[in-house]
Each structure stands twice: as structure tokens, then as C-alpha cells.
Amino acid sequence: MLTFFAAPVMLSLRTMENDATMVQQAFNKFHFFGFIRELPGVIFLRLCFGFKKIILLTLDIEIMETEIMTKVFNSRRGLS
């Protein structure tokens, strides 16, 4: 959606004169919209890595519980 706003800024460079100030302003506007456009992607990646950590921690806890239960079961049966 934000590309809709950023694209005309870059396309206007074709008709713009060689004025360094105007080119810099156009780049600043384009960069602003690009930065805002990237925020949802960065947030999504952070959420994915956060869920990955939660899942791995849950799996580690389940593995530890299984190991403890196996040791308890074996010690009660005298298998040590």
C-alpha cells in the first residue's frame, strides 16, 4: 500500500531538474515510505522468532519431563 505513495516520488525524478536539494527531498520522502513499509515485515519476523523460542522451550521442558519420568519409573522398578 505504501508503495502507492513512494513510487510517484521516484518517478518524479525523471521530470525534475538537476537540483540537488529537490533530489535529496525526493529521496528522503521515498526513504520515509520505505522505512514505514518495512516495519510490518520486521514485526512479523520478530514474532516468528519469538514463537520459535517459545516452541523450543516447550519442547525442552517436555524432553526434560520425559527423562525425569523415565528415571523415576526405572528407579521404582530397580532398573537404575
KENUKE-742739 format. One line per field, with one value per residue (C-alpha): residue number from 1; z, x, y; residue in one letter. Coordinates in steps of 0.05 Angstrom, whole numbers, plus 5000, padded with zeros to 4 digits. Each point is the difference from the previous one (the first is absolute). Example, Ala and Ser with C-alpha at 12.3 -4.5 7.8 and 13.67 -1.06 7.14 Angstrom:
// residues 2
resi: [1|2]
up: [5156|4987]
east: [5246|5027]
north: [4910|5069]
resn: [a|s]
// end
This chain:
// residues 80
resi: [1|2|3|4|5|6|7|8|9|10|11|12|13|14|15|16|17|18|19|20|21|22|23|24|25|26|27|28|29|30|31|32|33|34|35|36|37|38|39|40|41|42|43|44|45|46|47|48|49|50|51|52|53|54|55|56|57|58|59|60|61|62|63|64|65|66|67|68|69|70|71|72|73|74|75|76|77|78|79|80]
up: [5000|5017|4933|4972|5035|4990|4926|4974|5040|4962|4934|5008|4995|4925|4992|5055|4983|5026|5066|5056|5053|4964|4986|5073|5022|4952|5027|5072|4984|4965|5058|5050|4965|4991|5075|5018|4950|5032|5071|4993|4970|5057|5051|4966|5002|5073|5015|4962|5037|5066|4986|4980|5068|5036|4961|5011|5075|5003|4965|5047|5060|4971|4987|5071|5028|4959|5025|5072|4993|4969|5057|5052|4965|4995|5072|5025|4959|5025|4931|5015]
east: [5000|5055|5034|4940|5027|5074|5001|4976|5056|5053|4964|5000|5076|4995|4968|5039|5057|5071|4987|5036|4952|4938|5032|5019|4929|4972|5048|4982|4925|5014|5043|4946|4947|5049|5015|4927|4987|5053|4974|4945|5051|5048|4945|4977|5071|5008|4934|5023|5066|4963|4952|5060|5032|4935|4992|5072|4995|4935|5034|5060|4953|4963|5066|5023|4934|5005|5071|4980|4940|5044|5050|4944|4968|5066|5019|4933|5010|5072|5030|5042]
north: [5000|5049|4986|5037|5063|4987|4983|5068|5033|4960|5007|5075|4999|4992|5068|5034|5046|4987|5035|4963|5026|4975|4933|4993|5017|4948|4948|5018|4991|4934|4976|5019|4958|4943|5000|5000|4944|4956|5006|4947|4952|5011|4991|4936|4972|5017|4965|4938|4996|5012|4943|4957|5012|4984|4935|4979|5015|4960|4941|5004|4998|4940|4964|5014|4976|4936|4988|5011|4955|4945|5006|4997|4940|4963|5014|4973|4937|4994|5009|5062]
resn: [m|l|t|f|f|a|a|p|v|m|l|s|l|r|t|m|e|n|d|a|t|m|v|q|q|a|f|n|k|f|h|f|f|g|f|i|r|e|l|p|g|v|i|f|l|r|l|c|f|g|f|k|k|i|i|l|l|t|l|d|i|e|i|m|e|t|e|i|m|t|k|v|f|n|s|r|r|g|l|s]
// end
